[in-house]
């Protein structure tokens, strides 16, 4: 319960980088906010289930992680509105997430030296996308999501070296803070059903060093805000190119930050490397 309260308290700082909708023109900002509020009034509950193939790593570990798979559940609200052109639809999906990631889901490991894990993750995520309307109800939407979460890490390997045991022991025994980005494509088949395929990259921190994390998050926020201004100009100039530019640029920024944090979890500030994860995911969303 204490960790959940801390997570909610610090959303105030992190949320701007998740939404990343700050613009330089006050009139545009006012119009955008009004559109968001009107769209929110028409929000719909949504339930999403997904399955993924996971890869875990840590730069300082001598042993490798065993193959993992993931199942997940998302509970939240979704809403859509036409934006920039009649055939372009902006969609938002804000949700709570619960993920279970384990070696057992992947069928176990045959290598005795591999580190088997059994992890539970819970958090909050914000997802935006711009899609092409291709029919009365069908929409193809490139999307980008950001999340913060707490992860309970459990591992099994009695033959770890002293170095690896020291590292893994710093994660096990308590919920560890982390963050992730996800980009992919959603296909709305009907008004009630959406399928998706995505790629998620993220990190679990061995310790939450608030001020270093806050500094790193401010840099991420600034980069996202600059990128949002540029993406908005693309939409104004060429709406049809906007959704592709959105996913390519947002995905590139998210992946770039992921790479920079491989050895410093609070890049650019001195800090320990995190456990990194990347998941290839497919899922179904039911819009209720």
ABEGO torsion letter per residue (X at the ends): XAAAAAAAAAAAAAAAAAAGABBABAAAAAAAAAAAAAAAAABBBBBBBBBBBBBBBBAABABBBBBBBBBBBBBBBBBBBBBGBAABBBBBBBBBBBBBBBAAAAGEBABAABBBBBBBBBBBBBBBBBBBBABAABBBBBBBBBBBBBBBBBBBBAABBAAAAAAAAAABGBBBBBBBBBBBBBBBABAABBBBBBBBBBBBBABBBAAAAAAAAAAAAAAAAAAAAAAAAAAAABAAAAAAAAAAAAAAAAAAAAAAAAABAAOABBBBBBBBBBBBBBBBBBBX
